[in-house]
């Protein structure tokens, strides 16, 4: 990762450490999302976020398109597309970096398009790991830009209540990530989400609710 742009080291390294299965992936960088090699493209996408944000938007839109996802489910040459989508969703958070050296080429339009991509992916991507990567990306965005919280509360709560994120009353790990994002963004869950979380058969999901029992977190709503 020696060629990563300045201040991107911690983002790339932190994500790889957080997802151990990716740590062993080759670090070679390709230029087309169609390769079947299991290459971890986050370093490449981070460079695009800094130098050519419009291209990262185009690549991300291609990766999340319905046609592309349909092809990936049937075409062995696109078997690793879900990993590329994870990397793209992670890199989009760099658009919100307050460091002008990182986001100097990013415009308000780029940020709006990034939000649209993240929202669409959170709502409809068939891969749980990709959807969870969106929430992790939002956590980074909220740490860098707390004002973004008001734009994401509804999307996060909708995802929490989505049936594909729970099995037989037990929330999948994305539910815990979503509650953590709400907590870190000082967004108190709605009564519907709160009740669903209390009923959740997953202890880790229920345990996140205890954070709101302390005085450490205020609410923006």
FENNOR-V647599 format. One record per run of one state. SS is the DSSP state (H for helix, E for strand, L for the rest). FROM is the first residue (numbers start at 0). LEN is the number of residues. If there is no record, write none. Layout:
SS | FROM | LEN
SS | FROM | LEN
This chain:
L | 0 | 8
H | 8 | 10
L | 18 | 1
H | 19 | 4
L | 23 | 2
E | 25 | 1
L | 26 | 12
E | 38 | 1
L | 39 | 2
H | 41 | 10
L | 51 | 1
H | 52 | 12
L | 64 | 1
H | 65 | 7
L | 72 | 3
H | 75 | 3
L | 78 | 2
H | 80 | 16
L | 96 | 3
H | 99 | 4
L | 103 | 4
H | 107 | 17
L | 124 | 3
H | 127 | 17
L | 144 | 1
H | 145 | 16
L | 161 | 1
H | 162 | 3
E | 165 | 2
L | 167 | 2
E | 169 | 2
L | 171 | 1
H | 172 | 12
L | 184 | 6
H | 190 | 9
L | 199 | 3
H | 202 | 11
L | 213 | 8
